[in-house]
């Protein structure tokens, strides 16, 4: 938070109390209400602050206080855990005040709010994509910001969540097996696409194992004329896995798949 704003907030913290709120809200003294809103924020009473600030923004349109009110409103929503609303407020701020006093902080807080609102991996990840986009925009506008490393780490965490989403989807396909179609092929495609899009993911070994297992199961469940070809693909996948993860924690499982698959490949050189 801007130091001057922080000091101002502390300076007015004594203005309010719970008993005064109803009387304050009905007051026509907008200067007093404006200072009280800042005091509520300083005291951690964010819901009260947002109610008054929303009113004051309209009344003070075109003034420096309107700019400060809008930024403070975003902070109030953010501190109150209303992250989606906070993000929208900060976005509104930097669109209205493109060269405003708090524009860097507003762009950062918009991204962080969306980061905090990002759903767990099993759910729809539209919010996660929005968070990544907002944080990337921050880095474009402020490439030398002292928050650069923190923002990059948030992006990496969000990307990990997207990878987990794909891994869970691939795993679900694998577990469905041949139920109502060839779900092993869907597992392979989903996992391989995730590996291409996120080549440095922490789930790379797990995704690669899933591809190997799915190719093996696809071979096991193939019609006779396709079986050897698919066992050969399994063996090829094994070699790729072994080269990349020679000390894999899954090595026993991987070797077992290989030993079985190679027996079905007539021309395989062991």
Order of alpha helices (4+ residues) and beta strands (2+ residues): alpha-alpha-alpha-alpha-alpha-alpha-alpha-alpha-alpha-alpha-alpha-alpha-alpha
